[in-house]
Amino acid sequence: MFQIQFNKNEYKHKKHLKIYLGVFMFFKNLNKKIDKINENLAKSHIFELSYIVGNKKEILIRNLIAGISRGVGIGIGITIITAIIVIVLRKLIMLNIPVIGDYIADIVEIVEKSR
């Protein structure tokens, strides 16, 4: 930020002083706004993003790795959830609930055959 010192006695006409102060305040506010914009750009990492957008090979590699990671994660997640469901269903069969037990036994049997 800039600072300018002035002597009020140098300005004999109040009209000139008001104009000078108005222009000074305009540039002071403009400088504050530019500083805020600069801070926001630094916080948003816009420079790094513009570099990545410009490099098509890097975008392709990042998206490929992200897609593979998501696919593996979904596969592992579904496997774990299915295993937990089968374990819970087996325990429900052990309770020997008449109607539900037979139905769950059929489901577990189908799952076991598909392995």
C-alpha angles and dihedrals in degrees: 000000000000128000127199122192120207138177115236091210090065090067110067095176119065089208092064091045091053091049091048093048091046092053091044092052091047092055092042091055090043090053091051091051092049090050091052091049090049091051092048092050091049091050094049094051090227092160093059091046092051090052092051093047090053094053108071095181092056091049091052093050093047093049092047092052091045091051094049091048092051092048093050091045093051091048093051092044095051091047092053094046092048091049091051091049092050091049091051091047091051090053090050089054089055089059089064097220102179105229101021094043094061092046093049091045089058091050093049090047090054091049092049092050091052092059 
